[in-house]
């Protein structure tokens, strides 16, 4: 009896730890997320229920309409015969006119194959080359040697899409090289002096090279020449968006720096340009590009419509990007400029190594916002008879007797394409902000 009492007073000491228990379902996992985000308070719960009911009404009508769609007819009348009064989509317009929606309706055929095989491989190849060309620019951890292909891509893509003599993109490349060489030599004196000197050198080389290219052009080029009026569809929107964004960012940086210049002439030129462009609607500039710019050239000479539109859209977006970058420059403390001076850096070195990297990080959200708006604004070119995606829908497709009356299917397809591109741009900008930690100094 005493032994039993003695053992009862000895404390138990565990020699191993208890296994970790899973958290309760209400404290982790999907249930916790639902509780914290959807039903945290009574107002949140009511809004969640109301939103779920609205989504149910929308999907309840849209999903059967999409699921019961017809894909294999050649006209709207055949779709209605198959549906027999049922409410469903007629997606046959997409399968029947997909090439017009993507490439336009006048992109050339290959004459060597009796005009049967379309040369869609040319813009397709140019589109595939965009990925390796943009990769070293968007993801700066990649080897810098890949930037050589990035520099060559615009000229290769130009020749693939427009065709004609290969000497034209070659002399265009030579002009850019000459402009960069002159800029690098003169920028040590003044940034503005080097910038405008490089532009002048490039223009001289392009003028001389254009005459030489015309003289060397063969009668039957390797790739048939394409007029800009023959470009169309979503391909035209992508081309305008990519070219204009690529050109407007460096031009916007130059305008922002020029607006803060200590030289009165450079400063007021940039101020007047920015304020004037920001005060004019883009559609007005497009009409100017379509009609009025031709009056500034001799009767026997003109500038391609695509180039005129690119100039106007680039000027428009560059003015807004300049203001965004100016805000980033103003957000930097004065000590950053003083630190650059204390290191003995001249103006170009200070801007390239210290000031602009920080200002551009701060300006990323604003620049991306302008880029997304610019890409969507490319649909305005339809008002000057350029058949982009919306121009093809409102023009040749809906004007045809086979598909007159199909709206939701075509506009929904256009909305989907623009959403994919704009959402991709937005996601990349968010990744870049996290990568650069723009919210921390």
C-alpha positions in Angstrom: 0.0 0.0 0.0 2.9 2.3 0.8 4.6 1.5 -2.4 1.5 2.4 -4.4 1.2 5.7 -2.6 4.9 6.4 -3.2 4.7 5.8 -6.9 1.6 8.0 -7.2 3.6 11.0 -5.9 6.3 10.7 -8.6 5.8 13.3 -11.4 5.6 12.0 -15.0 8.1 13.4 -17.4 7.5 12.9 -21.2 10.6 11.8 -23.1 9.3 12.8 -26.6 7.3 15.8 -27.9 3.7 15.6 -28.9 3.1 15.6 -32.7 2.0 19.0 -34.1 -1.8 19.2 -34.5 -3.5 20.8 -37.5 -5.1 24.1 -37.0 -8.9 24.1 -36.7 -10.8 24.5 -40.0 -12.1 27.8 -38.9 -8.6 29.2 -38.1 -6.8 28.3 -41.4 -7.5 27.4 -45.0 -10.4 28.3 -47.2 -12.9 28.7 -44.4 -10.7 31.3 -42.7 -10.3 33.2 -45.9 -14.0 33.2 -46.6 -14.7 34.4 -43.0 -12.1 37.2 -43.1 -12.8 38.5 -46.6 -16.4 37.7 -47.3 -18.3 37.5 -44.0 -16.2 39.5 -41.6 -19.0 41.9 -40.7 -22.8 42.0 -41.4 -22.4 44.7 -44.1 -19.7 42.6 -45.8 -21.9 39.5 -45.6 -24.9 41.4 -47.2 -22.7 42.7 -50.0 -21.3 39.2 -50.6 -24.7 37.7 -50.9 -25.9 40.5 -53.2 -22.8 40.2 -55.4 -23.2 36.4 -55.6 -26.8 36.8 -56.7 -25.8 39.3 -59.4 -23.1 36.9 -60.6 -25.6 34.1 -60.6 -28.0 36.0 -62.8 -25.3 37.0 -65.3 -23.8 33.5 -65.5 -27.2 31.9 -65.6 -28.0 33.7 -68.8 -24.5 33.9 -70.4 -23.3 30.3 -69.9 -26.2 28.6 -71.7 -25.9 31.2 -74.5 -22.2 30.4 -74.9 -22.5 26.6 -74.4 -25.3 26.3 -77.0 -23.4 28.4 -79.6 -23.1 27.3 -83.3 -19.6 27.1 -84.9 -20.0 25.6 -88.3 -22.4 27.7 -90.4 -21.5 30.2 -93.2 -24.1 32.9 -92.4 -26.3 34.2 -89.7 -29.4 32.9 -91.5 -28.0 29.3 -91.2 -27.3 29.9 -87.5 -31.0 30.9 -86.9 -32.2 27.9 -88.9 -30.2 25.5 -86.7 -31.1 27.3 -83.4 -34.8 27.4 -84.3 -35.6 30.3 -82.1 -33.4 29.3 -79.2 -31.2 32.0 -77.6 -27.6 31.0 -78.3 -24.5 32.5 -79.8 -23.5 32.3 -83.5 -19.7 31.8 -83.2 -19.6 30.8 -86.8 -18.7 34.3 -87.6 -15.4 33.8 -85.8 -14.5 30.6 -87.6 -15.6 32.1 -90.9 -13.9 35.5 -90.6 -11.0 34.8 -88.2 -8.4 35.7 -90.7 -10.0 39.1 -91.3 -10.2 39.8 -87.5 -6.5 39.0 -87.0 -4.9 40.1 -90.3 -7.4 42.3 -92.1 -9.0 41.6 -95.4 -6.4 42.8 -97.8 -3.1 41.2 -96.6 -1.4 40.0 -99.7 -1.3 36.5 -101.1 1.8 34.8 -102.5 1.8 35.2 -106.3 4.2 32.3 -106.7 1.5 29.9 -105.5 -1.3 31.3 -107.7 -2.6 33.6 -104.9 -3.8 30.5 -102.9 -1.4 30.4 -100.0 -1.7 33.5 -97.8 1.4 35.0 -96.5 0.2 35.0 -92.9 3.5 33.3 -91.9 5.2 36.7 -92.2 3.3 38.5 -89.3 3.2 35.2 -87.4 7.0 34.8 -87.5 7.3 38.5 -86.5 5.0 37.9 -83.6 6.9 34.9 -82.4 10.2 36.8 -82.5 8.7 39.4 -80.1 9.2 37.1 -77.1 13.0 36.7 -77.4 13.3 40.4 -78.4 11.5 41.7 -75.3 12.8 39.1 -72.9 16.2 40.9 -72.1 14.3 44.2 -71.7 11.5 43.0 -69.5 13.6 40.5 -67.4 16.9 42.2 -66.7 18.5 39.1 -65.1 19.1 37.7 -68.6 22.5 38.1 -70.3 23.0 41.6 -71.8 24.2 40.0 -75.0 20.6 39.2 -75.9 20.0 43.0 -76.4 21.7 42.6 -79.8 18.7 40.7 -81.0 16.4 43.2 -79.4 18.1 46.0 -81.4 17.8 44.0 -84.6 14.2 42.9 -84.1 12.5 46.1 -85.3 14.2 45.9 -88.7 13.7 42.2 -89.2 10.0 42.6 -88.2 9.6 45.6 -90.6 10.9 43.5 -93.5 8.8 40.5 -92.7 5.5 42.5 -92.4 6.0 45.1 -95.1 8.3 43.2 -97.4 9.9 44.9 -100.4 13.6 45.4 -100.8 15.8 44.3 -97.9 18.0 47.4 -98.3 15.4 49.6 -96.7 15.7 48.1 -93.2 19.5 47.8 -93.6 19.9 51.5 -94.2 17.4 52.3 -91.4 19.7 50.3 -89.1 22.7 52.2 -90.4 21.0 55.5 -89.6 20.3 54.5 -86.0 23.9 53.4 -85.6 25.2 56.7 -87.0 22.9 58.6 -84.7 24.1 56.7 -81.7 27.7 57.3 -82.6 27.2 61.0 -82.9 25.2 61.1 -79.7 27.9 59.4 -77.7 30.5 61.8 -79.0 28.5 65.0 -78.4 26.7 64.1 -75.2 29.8 64.9 -73.1 29.3 68.6 -74.0 25.6 68.7 -73.4 22.7 66.2 -73.3 20.5 68.3 -75.5 23.4 68.9 -77.9 24.1 65.2 -78.2 20.5 64.2 -78.5 19.6 66.6 -81.3 22.9 66.0 -83.0 22.2 62.2 -83.1 18.8 62.8 -84.6 20.3 65.1 -87.3 22.9 62.4 -88.2 20.3 59.7 -88.4 18.0 61.8 -90.6 20.9 62.5 -93.0 21.8 58.8 -93.3 18.2 57.9 -93.8 17.7 60.4 -96.6 20.8 59.2 -98.5 20.1 55.6 -97.7 16.6 55.9 -99.0 17.8 57.0 -102.4 20.4 54.2 -102.5 17.8 51.6 -101.5 15.5 52.7 -104.2 18.3 52.4 -106.8 19.3 48.9 -105.5 15.7 47.6 -105.2 15.1 44.5 -107.5 12.1 44.3 -109.7 10.8 41.1 -107.9 11.7 41.3 -104.2 12.0 38.2 -102.1 9.0 39.2 -100.1 6.1 41.0 -101.9 5.7 44.6 -100.8 2.7 45.5 -98.6 1.0 48.8 -98.5 0.1 50.1 -95.0 -3.5 50.4 -96.1 -3.5 46.6 -96.5 -2.6 46.0 -92.9 -5.6 45.4 -90.5 -7.2 43.4 -87.8 -5.7 42.8 -84.4 -2.3 42.7 -86.0 -2.5 46.4 -86.6 -3.5 47.1 -83.0 -0.5 45.1 -81.8 1.9 46.8 -84.1 0.7 50.3 -83.2 0.7 49.5 -79.5 4.2 48.0 -79.5 5.8 50.6 -81.7 4.3 53.6 -80.0 5.0 52.5 -76.5 8.6 51.6 -77.4 9.1 55.1 -78.9 7.1 57.1 -76.4 9.0 56.0 -73.3 12.5 57.4 -74.4 10.8 60.4 -75.9 8.9 61.0 -72.7 12.2 60.8 -70.7 13.8 63.3 -73.0 10.9 65.7 -72.6 10.8 65.4 -68.8 14.5 66.1 -68.6 14.2 69.0 -71.1 11.4 70.5 -69.0 13.7 70.6 -66.0 16.6 71.9 -68.1 18.4 75.1 -67.1 18.5 76.2 -70.7 15.5 78.4 -71.3 15.1 77.6 -75.0 15.1 73.8 -74.4 12.8 74.2 -71.3 10.1 76.2 -73.0 10.1 74.1 -76.2 9.4 71.0 -74.0 6.8 72.9 -71.9 4.9 74.2 -75.0 5.0 70.8 -76.6 3.8 68.9 -73.6 1.0 71.3 -72.7 -0.2 71.6 -76.3 -0.3 67.9 -76.9 -2.1 67.2 -73.6 -4.7 69.8 -74.5 -5.6 68.2 -77.8 -7.7 65.0 -78.1 -6.0 62.0 -79.7 -8.7 61.7 -82.4 -7.9 65.3 -83.5 -4.2 64.3 -83.9 -5.2 61.3 -85.9 -7.2 63.4 -88.3 -4.2 65.7 -88.6 -2.0 62.6 -89.4 -4.5 61.4 -92.0 -5.2 64.7 -93.8 -3.0 67.7 -92.9 0.5 66.2 -92.7 0.4 65.5 -96.5 0.3 69.3 -97.1 3.8 69.7 -95.5 5.5 67.5 -98.1 6.0 68.1 -101.8 3.3 66.8 -104.2 5.5 64.0 -105.5 6.5 62.9 -102.0 4.5 61.7 -99.0 4.9 59.7 -95.8 3.3 56.4 -95.2 0.0 56.5 -93.3 1.2 54.0 -90.7 4.3 56.2 -90.0 2.1 59.3 -89.7 -0.2 57.6 -87.2 2.8 56.3 -85.2 4.2 59.8 -85.0 1.0 61.3 -83.7 0.2 58.5 -81.2 3.8 58.6 -80.0 3.8 62.3 -79.5 0.5 62.0 -77.6 1.6 59.3 -75.2 5.1 60.8 -74.8 3.6 64.0 -73.4 1.7 62.1 -70.7 4.7 59.9 -69.9 6.9 63.0 -69.6 4.6 64.3 -66.9 4.6 61.0 -65.0 8.4 60.9 -65.1 8.6 64.5 -64.1 6.6 63.5 -61.0 9.1 60.7 -60.3 12.0 63.2 -60.6 10.3 65.6 -58.3 9.7 62.8 -55.7 13.5 62.2 -55.3 15.0 64.1 -52.4 17.5 66.8 -53.2 20.3 64.8 -51.5 20.3 62.4 -54.5 21.3 65.2 -56.8 23.9 66.5 -54.3 25.3 62.9 -54.0 25.8 62.7 -57.7 27.6 66.1 -57.7 29.8 65.0 -54.8 30.9 61.9 -56.7 32.1 64.1 -59.6 29.6 62.8 -62.1 28.6 65.0 -65.0 25.0 65.5 -66.0 24.6 62.4 -68.3 26.3 60.1 -65.8 24.3 61.4 -62.9 21.0 60.9 -64.8 22.0 57.5 -66.1 23.4 56.0 -62.9 21.6 57.7 -60.0 18.6 59.9 -60.8 16.7 58.1 -63.7 16.8 54.6 -62.2 15.1 55.8 -59.0 12.7 58.1 -60.8 11.7 55.4 -63.3 11.0 52.9 -60.4 8.7 55.4 -58.8 7.0 56.1 -62.2 6.3 52.4 -63.1 2.5 52.4 -62.2 1.9 55.7 -64.1 3.8 54.5 -67.2 2.0 51.2 -67.3 -1.3 53.0 -66.9 -0.5 55.1 -69.9 0.7 52.1 -71.9 -2.6 50.2 -71.3 -4.6 53.2 -72.3 -2.5 53.7 -75.3 -3.0 50.2 -76.5 -6.8 50.5 -76.2 -6.7 53.9 -77.9 -5.2 52.3 -81.0 -8.8 51.4 -81.9 -9.4 55.1 -82.7 -7.5 54.6 -86.0 -10.7 53.1 -87.5 -12.0 56.7 -87.8 -9.4 57.5 -90.4 -10.2 54.4 -92.5 -7.6 52.0 -91.0 -9.2 48.7 -90.5 -8.0 47.5 -87.1 -9.9 44.9 -85.1 -12.9 47.2 -84.4 -12.7 48.7 -87.9 -13.0 45.2 -89.4 -16.0 44.5 -87.2 -17.9 47.7 -87.9 -16.9 47.8 -91.5 -16.4 44.8 -93.8 -17.9 42.1 -91.5 -21.1 43.7 -90.3 -21.6 45.3 -93.7 -21.7 41.9 -95.3 -25.1 40.4 -95.9 -24.0 37.1 -94.3 -23.2 38.5 -90.9 -25.2 41.7 -90.6 -26.7 41.6 -87.1 -24.0 39.7 -85.2 -22.7 42.0 -82.5 -22.2 40.3 -79.2 -20.0 37.5 -80.6 -17.7 39.9 -82.4 -17.4 42.5 -79.7 -16.9 39.8 -77.1 -14.1 38.4 -79.1 -12.5 41.8 -79.4 -12.9 42.5 -75.7 -11.3 39.1 -74.9 -8.2 39.9 -77.0 -7.7 43.3 -75.5 -8.3 42.0 -72.0 -5.6 39.3 -72.4 -3.0 41.8 -73.6 -3.9 44.5 -71.0 -4.0 42.0 -68.1 -0.6 40.7 -69.1 0.8 44.2 -69.1 -0.7 44.8 -65.6 0.6 41.6 -64.2 4.1 42.3 -65.5 4.1 45.7 -63.9 3.1 44.3 -60.5 5.8 41.7 -60.8 8.3 44.4 -61.7 7.2 46.6 -58.7 7.7 43.6 -56.4 11.1 42.8 -58.0 12.4 46.4 -57.6 10.6 47.0 -54.3 9.4 50.3 -55.4 7.5 50.9 -52.1 10.8 50.9 -50.1 13.7 53.3 -50.3 
